[in-house]
Structures are given as C-alpha cells and as structure tokens.
Amino acid sequence: MNISFIEFLAKHGAMKFGEFTLKSGRISPYFIDMGALTSGETISDLGRYYASKIHEAYGDRFDVIFGPAYKAIPIAISTAIELKYLHRMDKKWLFDRKEMKLHGADANSVFVGSQNVDHGERVIIVDDVLTTGGTKVEAIEKLEKTLKAEVVGIVIAVDRQEIGKRRSAIAEFSEETGVPVHPIIDIHMSFNHLRNKPVDGKVYVNDKIFGDYQAYMAKYGAKF
C-alpha cells in the first residue's frame, strides 16, 4: 500500500516538486497538497488509504473522524465513507469552522457535521502533514474543551521527518500531547522510491531534485 500511495500522490499532483515556502519559512523542494485531489475518483481513493491506515492502527476503537478546516474536510468525509464501504464501520464525521456561525439551526457552533458527539467519545484527527504541530494542538484543545471528546490519535498522509526543537517534530508532539501520530508514508521512503523511476511514463524525482531534497534534509531533517 505504501508504494501505491506514493505514486498516487505524485501522479495526481498532491506531492509537488520544485521550490516552496512553507508556513515555517523554510524553503522546501517539495510540497504536499491534498487540495489537488478534486475529482470523485481521487478523493475516494484518498479516503481509502486513510481508512486502511486507521483500521490498521485502531481497528474499531474510535467514534468520530475529525478534519480541521479547510483542506482536511474532504479527507474526513471521504475517510468516513470508505470506512463504511471497506470495513463495515459506520463512524461520524466532523470538522470545525474558522469562525463561529451566528444563525440557523446550529448557531453559536464552531463545528459542522455530527452535532451529537457525546462527552468522552473517541476522536481521530485526519490531516495532510504535521510540521510544527501547532494547528493540531489547537484542534485537540477545541475538541476536548468544547465537546469533552477524547482525541486518541492523528493520521496524516506524509511524515516530513523534520526536526522540531531538538528531534523529530512528530516524536516531540506525541510526547508533549500524549496523542500518537500515524503517517501513511514518510518522505524518505517517497523520495527513494521515486528517484529516477517512471510513474505512468513520467519521472517526478530526477537526480537534481533528489540532491535538493538531500540538502534540505541535511539542514532540517530529524535526528532519530
């Protein structure tokens, strides 16, 4: 599954190569963009990969799939659909608003989706990557304080394998929050698989791009 997911992201433009300025200010030779998956087929396939990873990591030991606004919203919904289709698990989906809604049936709510999340229900957060973990901490606090839910884990598409304060950002995040993070693939695996390998007749990672990746990781890569 890992190799097929790497090729899936590359050929559909969700793993881009070039020069990109990240939110952290780092200049990266690649970028993960789930917003590129805009067709019914690709978003369904994406949900299938997430559903498989969640089933592998958690089985049936959760209640809700939460996608932080905005790009993780379709991930959460497609994952819930594929969990039902592939694994016969009927789970709730939920996402948040950037601003509180002040009118309508769900006025004064910061959430959209399952409004009957019970106190103590177990939530899995889905997202594309975890870089510094700041937005994930905000999501955990919002879910725990507003809904009294229990965040049991986070599933991301790609582990960027970058350093946090002293070591792996993901390891530091899990240690500080107590919430485990499960990536479907990691970036080292991705670049090594794609290096000079045609995917549907196209090479996405040539020697120059691979060299740029190595230089970037020499500067920002995590020390495991």
Buried (B, 14 or more C-beta within 10 A) or exposed (E): EBEEBBBBBBBBBBBBBEEBEBEEEBEBBBBBBBEBBEEEEBBBBBBBBBBBBBBEBBEEEBBBBBBBBEBBBBBBBBBBBBBEEEBEBEBBBBBBEEEEBEEEEBEEBBBBBBEEBEEEBBBBBBBBBBBBBEBBBEBBEBBEEEBEBBBBBBBBBBBBBBBBEEEBBBBBBBEEBEBBBBBBBBBBBBBBBBBEBEBEEEBBBEEEBBEBBEEBBEEBBBEE
